Amino acid sequence: MKPTNINDPEYFHKVVDCQYACPAHTPVPEYIRLIAAEKYTEAYMVNWESNVFPGILGRTCDRPCEPACRRGRIEEEPVAICRLKRVAADNKGEVNHLMPKAPEQKNGKKIALIGGGPASLTVARDLAPLGYEIHLYDEWHKGGGMMRTQIPSFRLPEEVLDEEVNYIIDMGIHTHFNTYVSSMKEILDKGYDAVFVGTGAPRGRDLKLPGREEADKNVHIGIEFLADVAFEHRDKVGKKVIILGGGNTAMDCCRTSRRLGGDEVKVVVRSPFKDMKASAWEIKDAKMEDIPIMNNMPPKEFVVEDGKLKGMIFGNVRAEYNEEGRRKLIPTGEPDVFIEADDVIIAIGQDNAFPWIERDLGIEFGKWDIPVLHKTTFQSTNPKVFFGGDAAFGPENIITAAAHGHQAAISIHLFLEGKDLVYERPAPMTNLVQQKMGIHEWMYDSPVVEDLRYPVPHEQKTITLTNRKIEVELGFSQKTGFKEAQRCLNCDVQTVFDTKSCIECDACMDVCPTSCITFTQNGDEEDLRTRLSAPALNLTQDLYVSSDLPTGRVMVKDEDVCVHCGLCAERCPTSAWDMKKYLYEVTKTYAMPVPMEI
Amino acid sequence: MTYIKPTFRHPALPKNKISFAKADYEGAISTLCAGCGHDSISGSIVQACYEMSIEPHKLAKISGIGCSSKTPTYFLSNSHGFNSVHGRMPSVTTGANMANRDLIYLGVSGDGDTASIGMGQFVHAIRRNLNMVYIVMNNGCYGLTKGQDSATADFGSVSKPGSVNQFQAIDLVGMALELNATFVARSFSGDKTQLIPLIKAAMSHPGFAFIDVISPCVTFNNNKGSTKSYDFVRDHIEATSVLDFVPQKDEITVSYEEGNSATVPLHDGSLIELRKLSPEWNPTDRYSAFVRLQKAKMKGEILTGLLYIDPESTELHDLMGTTDVPLNTLREAELCPGNATLESINQNFR
């Protein structure tokens, strides 16, 4: 193999599994260390810079970081990254003075943001400090978008949401609330210099089955049901409720129903449990609230008697998978099942919808009516119009919306400065800092803690089920937060190898607890992976290969289960190994270098 | 401060034939200087015992005093151990071995512990062909007392402060050959591919198996001019052979070119497979080993690898005709012949 190029900013970034998996690339170990040091405000700001909504995400994030966490590869459970984020948000001090401010003197350019959700708010956050005049349009009376309409209060209290939305609105954003934008043409005609579309995926899918129309009064679309509850247009549901669908919206609908008078709430999914789209922890929380989840039962018919919904009929299937892993549901032949219901909530997915964008404005739409966008810049075929969040490539999650928002903001800024959106895009900020303090001392807490993941305490069910506004999860205490933070392996503290200093004494290879390091003859990757101290079977993790050493061998380190304990560097007599902290930050608009004026 | 080794191990590491993981053969984290050659030797011992599927309670590690003799703490935590008096490792091992012939005895010593204070013990253990592995971690200096030249420091070798050694060195390998040791080898801590099979072969050899391992002292003897530094050893190393240890009943997978290869069968059915690098040398011919060793010395080479092995070796217990069962398991019933026998003996003298 060729020697690894550690000057490539992505090499060490990839070693920080959580950060690499995060769409917004939040420097996770960095803020976890700050939490362990009780520097909650600083930890909050590290988060805020990167993902804009730490308090919200600390409760609701889809956590792509956690399945990626290295801890999950050496023991069963990853670090509770998401819950630690909440610890930072819950315990932070005053942060207002740390937020970027919008200048009094504007730069004369106006930008419209359509939709008040996480993507638009991120664009506003990134562009307002540069002096842009930002106009935010939303159909509701407050900002937040789907975070407000689709996430129930027992998961995300309104105060938390308002606080973080207002940090942005307070940057002097011109809000046009209670304004449904029905024509893109009208917006463009108002002379905005750029338009950002962050309207999400607002259309919940319906289910056309016999009896659907007759039962209409008691059949609801999941996201509309949640929005009605959030805006207090609805405070009751029937005693018996069926929820159709196996995603997170279904989980929110069933738990909300439990709080609105639903005593017998059932979730029915047509596929097997293991194919359910909902996050494992949301399924667990639903089950904790006595909600049975029935699988392999496709709905067949709404049963209506005397104009009133009585229940639904379901079939029975089993799943078969072909060689490509494609699923086929095959009827088992068992008799159909009738389940009684007063209300049925359909939560089987949602789609983008752009009925309000006229098709003669130069904005091209492709397959499934999704706008044609540049993958990196989020620019549409009309150079003035940008998309982000669920509106861009279909339903994702809040953290992805924030990531899109940052990139779209950079694009809009470059566009309005007359620069190239791709070639003049700023590189990420990276920094590699030595951690050595003494022979056995590092600036980070190197010993590896063996604790298992700490569970998050919940409020008593008897209390939470009576009021939909009482938050279920109580969050970690500072003490538990510290202990959980200590489980972090500090993957951002990199093992950096200097070939020239190595005397090939093998000390690192002998001491490495997880057998990551090997000195051997070079070969191609496939061959090398089988010849190491421990077989390198995880192909998603790179091999760190040195250039040739004096004996003709090379150092090969399998990054897979390195626990970043620093023992290789401690046992290295020549500091050929060193522990260096790698910070990778996606460059934000307000941190972009300003060209010198001539 | 990290003096604790994390307990996490690579999940894909295999277990050996008796279901032990390599971690089961490890010891406490080393407190020797970072980069010490001795740690590599410890690592090789761990690897050899793991690969040989030795039950940890079937092995005793015995040492004297010195940096080298601290190392048994850093390997085989689940085995028996005795950290004895300076230079007295061989006599403690002799006693233990006499009492229980069922264990594998791994003696660990250093150049001071063997070539100075323990010389008398060393030579007599060889004479008796005591069944043990005797490893000398040889760094040519007294590391624990700030690096003075030891008795194995080569003539003309330059110490860290710059003084040149005026005394002749004791060549432990030559001495072992001279005293008719039945297994003599030399190796280098930085060459595990050679050292691990040597340790395995030594453990399988019935009788005194001696391995002199050159092990650089990174703190006091890794300077320019030293003949026991990593660089010097690597520049001057010369191997007798490339060897492979084939345990009992395992299939032979290495095949060396005919004419150069040699196979030495060991007592227990295992084999040493060699690819000879010097044609005039024969591993079972003591004279050829002498010649090869002297040649290397004259050329300024450090000759490593297996130098000599006596496949017909008879160890001390067999020489003395002791009973097959360990002496420490014999109880009164076996040891006391009884009154009737005593009476009959007494009758003979009447």
Boltz contact constraints between the chains, C-beta under 6 A:
constraints:
  - contact:
      token1: [A, 74]
      token2: [B, 8]
      max_distance: 6.0
  - contact:
      token1: [A, 440]
      token2: [B, 1]
      max_distance: 6.0
  - contact:
      token1: [A, 440]
      token2: [B, 2]
      max_distance: 6.0
  - contact:
      token1: [A, 446]
      token2: [B, 2]
      max_distance: 6.0
  - contact:
      token1: [A, 447]
      token2: [B, 2]
      max_distance: 6.0
  - contact:
      token1: [A, 447]
      token2: [B, 4]
      max_distance: 6.0
  - contact:
      token1: [A, 448]
      token2: [B, 6]
      max_distance: 6.0
  - contact:
      token1: [A, 503]
      token2: [B, 230]
      max_distance: 6.0
  - contact:
      token1: [A, 505]
      token2: [B, 35]
      max_distance: 6.0
  - contact:
      token1: [A, 506]
      token2: [B, 40]
      max_distance: 6.0
  - contact:
      token1: [A, 507]
      token2: [B, 34]
      max_distance: 6.0
  - contact:
      token1: [A, 507]
      token2: [B, 35]
      max_distance: 6.0
  - contact:
      token1: [A, 507]
      token2: [B, 39]
      max_distance: 6.0
  - contact:
      token1: [A, 510]
      token2: [B, 39]
      max_distance: 6.0
  - contact:
      token1: [A, 510]
      token2: [B, 43]
      max_distance: 6.0
  - contact:
      token1: [A, 513]
      token2: [B, 5]
      max_distance: 6.0
  - contact:
      token1: [A, 513]
      token2: [B, 6]
      max_distance: 6.0
  - contact:
      token1: [A, 514]
      token2: [B, 8]
      max_distance: 6.0
  - contact:
      token1: [A, 514]
      token2: [B, 10]
      max_distance: 6.0
  - contact:
      token1: [A, 515]
      token2: [B, 10]
      max_distance: 6.0
  - contact:
      token1: [A, 534]
      token2: [B, 10]
      max_distance: 6.0
  - contact:
      token1: [A, 534]
      token2: [B, 12]
      max_distance: 6.0
  - contact:
      token1: [A, 534]
      token2: [B, 13]
      max_distance: 6.0
  - contact:
      token1: [A, 535]
      token2: [B, 12]
      max_distance: 6.0
  - contact:
      token1: [A, 537]
      token2: [B, 12]
      max_distance: 6.0
  - contact:
      token1: [A, 561]
      token2: [B, 10]
      max_distance: 6.0
  - contact:
      token1: [A, 563]
      token2: [B, 6]
      max_distance: 6.0
  - contact:
      token1: [A, 563]
      token2: [B, 8]
      max_distance: 6.0
  - contact:
      token1: [A, 565]
      token2: [B, 6]
      max_distance: 6.0
  - contact:
      token1: [A, 570]
      token2: [B, 2]
      max_distance: 6.0
  - contact:
      token1: [A, 571]
      token2: [B, 34]
      max_distance: 6.0
  - contact:
      token1: [A, 572]
      token2: [B, 34]
      max_distance: 6.0
  - contact:
      token1: [A, 573]
      token2: [B, 34]
      max_distance: 6.0
  - contact:
      token1: [A, 573]
      token2: [B, 35]
      max_distance: 6.0
  - contact:
      token1: [A, 573]
      token2: [B, 218]
      max_distance: 6.0
